[in-house]
Amino acid sequence: MAALVFLKRLASLSILPKLVLTFLVTLVPLYIISWKMNETGSSHIQKEITDSLVSRTSLYMNMLEFDIDSAIRQLQEVVNDDDLLKLTSSSEVMSEIEKMQSQLRLKSRLDALKKSSKFVENAIAFIPAMDRTISANTNIIGAFDEEQFIALTKSTNRFESPFLLWKDRIFISIPYPDPAISSRQSPVFLLAIEISRRELGMVLQEFTNDGGHTALVGSKQSFIITGGAGTVVDEALIHDFQQEDEAAEEGKLQTVEWKDESYLVVSNHSHSLDMTLLMYVPDSKVNSPLQVYRFWFYVLSGVSVFLILLFSYSIYLIIHQPLKRLVRSFRRIEQGQFNLEVHYPLQDEFGYLYGQFNGMVKQLDKLVHEVYEQQYLARLAELRHLQSQINPHFLYNSYFILYRMAQQRDHDNVIYFTKHLGEYFQYITRDGSDEVPLANEIHHARTYAEIQSIRFSERIMVEFEEVPEELRDFPVPRLIVQPIIENAYNHGLENKRRGGLITVEFSRKPGAIEISITDNGDNMDEEKVRELQTSLLDKAQPTEHTGLLNVHRRIIIKYGGGGLTLGLGEERGLKVTMTIPREALAQHEPLIDCG
């Protein structure tokens, strides 16, 4: 149901929103496909970057394992060296020359071991029995270093955790015999190689990319060797990585946040060397190829928005604006404005429509004027006829009263009476405008009441409410109030011997002006009021209340609405409410009757 209401609302939109929505419905799937392609391409590139980092760390770790394993195997071969065995077991019976020759041959063997791998910084043999230390880095046989000998005597598993750390230097040692299997017997000699931090760092630096870093991190022996710039920074970052990602899966791309910057880290752990190779680069460096995709996607988004706006504005200029002008012109035609012509500079479909519209308006104007003039003349004739319906009895009675006052030589009343009678006939016989200001119409009604007061003496009084200032200049049809008062005299109060009263009041409603005329006659009831109201609505039905019908029809003919509404007044009198539509009045400027 809600979907149906929504579709109805969409169908009720104007043409411009419909066209824009249609364009969006067409463009959005293409935009979604482009976004999906961008995301898919970004995902593939990121996967390739990840696979590349993982494969590189695996390759580099295998290279390190091979070189260090080769150095360890050569070190093990030196354990069986004849000269080393002689020096440790029978140095007491050897001559000094023999000792020197054996030591030199052993040193040559250690020199060869050092040169076998660039990662070997030094090869050393400790011989406690001779109190000597033979090193590949010195040309003389050095004194026995007991502190270093004790530190390196610690038993290790050369195939799982071969490294020992002493004074921040990394060693691989072989004590003979091994204290772990000889009931803690002190070794008779100890062979060791020192791993070169500098060479490892240089190799790691070769592993790194632009902006990236590589590090070797020991597990049981806590050491960190980094390649690339920023050692302190690297070590701090590696520390955070170890704290946060100890349980992370090996070979997976991980993200580490450090100092408001994101780093991508790939790790590869060597079980034989008990150390981990880490490659980490700033996320901004890795994703720089993706930024190209994102940039063009944002360009596509911006161009799409621009095209939507351009399309909407073009549709507005090409279709909506000309169509809107045409619709406004039709509405003006509905309001009766036939003296218009619309122009369109182009010779397209709208140019044809505008031309046909102008031709139609001219033809309509011609036909409407012909019909309107005929109807106007017919209504004007009827209106003139209604205005000419003056009760001749009033004229006869007025002349009779004038005759009686002249016979009685009542000169003051003759002057007063003839003045009002002259004003009365001047007003009703004037051939000027059919509309007069409301104040003038009420003045005429007062004049009529003054004339009637002489005839009826004190039997009937007429009370007029003051015309509101804002209504005084509003134009109303001539002779609409006096006929209603005359009807009250002749039909409502004709049998009233005393205390007759007619009141005239004014009010302004939201949609109209109302004039209420009430008498206190006692010959009305609800049934009679309904009959009189029905007679007003039936144009063909004759009635003796011609004053009411006259005014009612004149208002209806002139304004197409309003008219008289009858009701029951005080003491079973008649209340006549005259309604003049406010919209009709608003079309006129206030009138000033100069006649």
Secondary structure as UniProt FT lines:
FT   HELIX           2..11
FT   HELIX           15..79
FT   HELIX           82..89
FT   TURN            91..93
FT   HELIX           96..115
FT   TURN            118..119
FT   STRAND          120..127
FT   TURN            128..131
FT   STRAND          132..135
FT   TURN            136..137
FT   STRAND          142..143
FT   HELIX           146..152
FT   TURN            158..160
FT   STRAND          163..166
FT   TURN            167..168
FT   STRAND          169..176
FT   TURN            179..184
FT   STRAND          189..195
FT   HELIX           197..207
FT   TURN            210..211
FT   STRAND          213..218
FT   STRAND          224..227
FT   HELIX           231..244
FT   TURN            246..247
FT   TURN            250..251
FT   STRAND          254..258
FT   TURN            259..260
FT   STRAND          261..270
FT   TURN            271..274
FT   STRAND          275..282
FT   HELIX           283..286
FT   HELIX           288..315
FT   HELIX           316..320
FT   HELIX           321..334
FT   TURN            335..336
FT   HELIX           349..387
FT   HELIX           392..407
FT   TURN            408..409
FT   HELIX           411..428
FT   STRAND          435..437
FT   HELIX           438..456
FT   TURN            457..458
FT   STRAND          460..464
FT   HELIX           469..471
FT   TURN            472..473
FT   STRAND          475..477
FT   HELIX           482..487
FT   HELIX           488..492
FT   TURN            494..495
FT   STRAND          500..508
FT   STRAND          512..519
FT   HELIX           526..537
FT   TURN            539..540
FT   HELIX           546..559
FT   STRAND          563..568
FT   HELIX           570..572
FT   STRAND          574..581
FT   HELIX           582..586
//
